[in-house]
Amino acid sequence: MVLAELGGSISRALARMSSATVVDENVLRECLNEIARALMQADVRFKMVCDLQANIKKSVNLEALAAGTNKRRVIETAVGKELCKMLDPGKPAFVPKKGKPNVVMFVGLQGSGKTTTCTKYAHYHQRKGFKPSLVCADTFRAGAFDQLKQNATKAKIPFYGSYMESDPVKIAVEGLEKFRQEKSDLIIIDTSGRHMQEAALFEEMRQVAEATKPDLVIFVMDGSIGQAAFDQAQAFKQSASVGAVIITKMDGHAKGGGALSAVAATKSPVIFIGTGEHIDEFDVFNVEPFVGRLLGRGDLPGLLDKMESIVPADQQSELVAKLAEGAFTLRLMYEQFQNLLKMGPMGQIFSMLPGFSSELMPKGQEKQSKEKIKRYMTIMDSMTAAELDSKNPKLMTESRILRVARGSGRQVKDVTDMLEEYKRLAKMWSKLNVSKLIPPNGKMSDQAIQKMLKAMPPQVVQQMGGKSAFEALVKQMGGKDMSKMLAGMKGGA
Ligand SMILES: Nc1nc2c(ncn2[C@@H]2O[C@H](COP(=O)(O)OP(=O)(O)OP(=O)(O)O)[C@@H](O)[C@H]2O)c(=O)[nH]1
């Protein structure tokens, strides 16, 4: 996503400033100009950029700083604070409470990703123990109910809608009644997508809101719309009391600047971002870690949370135990591949590591790696359980290799490549000696870090910024939760 480029430009501007022998007003001006250019390229509104520049200049008085003060740190802190201020409207969004009949209404332009996002939002809360339900009050677009029905069925979420009824207010009220009776504690109402010009549809949105009295109105906005974001968000704010924003399609060509504009226009916080079409491609949005990532400071708590959502805490020790036994089987490799695919774009992971940027992941390479992983998994799908659970690669005789290749519709070379990858990973894990590497308190010794580095494929170490960056990272993590890291670690497939 282009937002990563914004992060890269901002951290480069700050880095260039720190390499200057003397940090004076000129250097500060040059640095702020560079940041302003980067923000404007990311579609942030001109006025917001000017305000940001002026506020930083006001808060940083270089001459008044005591000798010996780290000027770069002062400037970096001021930039971070201003970026946070732009994204934080100062009042938190309504948070649904379990066991209460929370009503949340979704609004947004046609095609913004509203229906998809309703299901993602429901699914997210379902995993947190809520009992969500979906009401389709979109009678404008033919097929809207079918789409919601399909999404809801896949996610096993109860839904309500009608093919016959044309009054969205009636459907919304009926759905609300039904799910209140069924004790749903999160009733989500999807409304018609509208074009900006359609005053009638804005009126309809107002009526649905009046009849259902939602606790929260969420405005869904396509992240790639650029400068138009401010006006669009403002139009919605004027017709409905928008209380939170979700920005979608942040995986594509979204420049991200629109997110800042939407916050300014609605005076409501961004609570989630959509990062793909799949139901799980949905991330909680927190201002400080986000700005931290833009400034290259990383987001370690976010990274660990992500790891935990992929490999639940209760399964982590099981995985580490298996690795500690030296029992690295093809099935374990398959599970690691699954975790990797769930982890999302590597570039995104990199941006969560302090000092790293998602630009580290060469474009194109990521797609190739993913395709390779999927290819290997298809091959493994054609193997028997005994083969997957065995530690003996000799089980894969020539005739079995031929059979698996045929069964998976792949070339023999693909199967042998996959087996080579397995052997390489098995060797790496046995060299690592996991039980010694991670003692019960989770803290890794310097020696253990060195050992891990030696066993890791050089290209992975290089991708992570080299040896010293990796050492610094492990130390920053305080050696804690290394099992989470191991659970998701790949061997450079
Ligand atoms: N890449 C990507 N695609 C998304 C995301 N969110 C939604 N989409 C896609 O965007 C398209 C439009 O999504 P919908 O959910 O149908 O949009 P909508 O706003 O409900 O549309 P209307 O019902 O016409 O208002 C679909 O193809 C979705 O799969 C996202 O975060 N990333």
PDBQT file of the ligand as one rigid body, heavy atoms in Angstrom, charges set to zero:
ROOT
HETATM    1  N1  LIG A 501      -9.271  -5.334  -1.874  1.00  0.00    +0.000 N 
HETATM    2  C1  LIG A 501     -10.293  -5.063  -1.074  1.00  0.00    +0.000 A 
HETATM    3  N2  LIG A 501     -11.536  -5.151  -1.549  1.00  0.00    +0.000 NA
HETATM    4  C2  LIG A 501     -12.558  -4.885  -0.727  1.00  0.00    +0.000 A 
HETATM    5  C3  LIG A 501     -12.361  -4.491   0.621  1.00  0.00    +0.000 A 
HETATM    6  N3  LIG A 501     -13.586  -4.283   1.165  1.00  0.00    +0.000 NA
HETATM    7  C4  LIG A 501     -14.489  -4.548   0.199  1.00  0.00    +0.000 A 
HETATM    8  N4  LIG A 501     -13.891  -4.907  -0.950  1.00  0.00    +0.000 N 
HETATM    9  C5  LIG A 501     -14.485  -5.224  -2.255  1.00  0.00    +0.000 C 
HETATM   10  O1  LIG A 501     -15.150  -4.086  -2.762  1.00  0.00    +0.000 OA
HETATM   11  C6  LIG A 501     -16.245  -4.453  -3.577  1.00  0.00    +0.000 C 
HETATM   12  C7  LIG A 501     -17.500  -3.678  -3.143  1.00  0.00    +0.000 C 
HETATM   13  O2  LIG A 501     -17.858  -4.141  -1.865  1.00  0.00    +0.000 OA
HETATM   14  P1  LIG A 501     -19.371  -4.192  -1.351  1.00  0.00    +0.000 P 
HETATM   15  O3  LIG A 501     -19.315  -4.702   0.035  1.00  0.00    +0.000 OA
HETATM   16  O4  LIG A 501     -20.234  -4.887  -2.319  1.00  0.00    +0.000 OA
HETATM   17  O5  LIG A 501     -19.697  -2.652  -1.391  1.00  0.00    +0.000 OA
HETATM   18  P2  LIG A 501     -20.964  -1.853  -0.890  1.00  0.00    +0.000 P 
HETATM   19  O6  LIG A 501     -20.438  -0.550  -0.441  1.00  0.00    +0.000 OA
HETATM   20  O7  LIG A 501     -21.772  -2.636   0.053  1.00  0.00    +0.000 OA
HETATM   21  O8  LIG A 501     -21.760  -1.645  -2.200  1.00  0.00    +0.000 OA
HETATM   22  P3  LIG A 501     -23.294  -1.143  -2.307  1.00  0.00    +0.000 P 
HETATM   23  O9  LIG A 501     -24.118  -2.219  -1.702  1.00  0.00    +0.000 OA
HETATM   24  O10 LIG A 501     -23.449  -1.005  -3.782  1.00  0.00    +0.000 OA
HETATM   25  O11 LIG A 501     -23.359   0.114  -1.577  1.00  0.00    +0.000 OA
HETATM   26  C8  LIG A 501     -16.386  -5.955  -3.429  1.00  0.00    +0.000 C 
HETATM   27  O12 LIG A 501     -15.810  -6.571  -4.555  1.00  0.00    +0.000 OA
HETATM   28  C9  LIG A 501     -15.582  -6.279  -2.178  1.00  0.00    +0.000 C 
HETATM   29  O13 LIG A 501     -15.056  -7.583  -2.204  1.00  0.00    +0.000 OA
HETATM   30  C10 LIG A 501     -11.003  -4.372   1.104  1.00  0.00    +0.000 A 
HETATM   31  O14 LIG A 501     -10.710  -4.013   2.258  1.00  0.00    +0.000 OA
HETATM   32  N5  LIG A 501     -10.016  -4.667   0.205  1.00  0.00    +0.000 N 
ENDROOT
TORSDOF 0
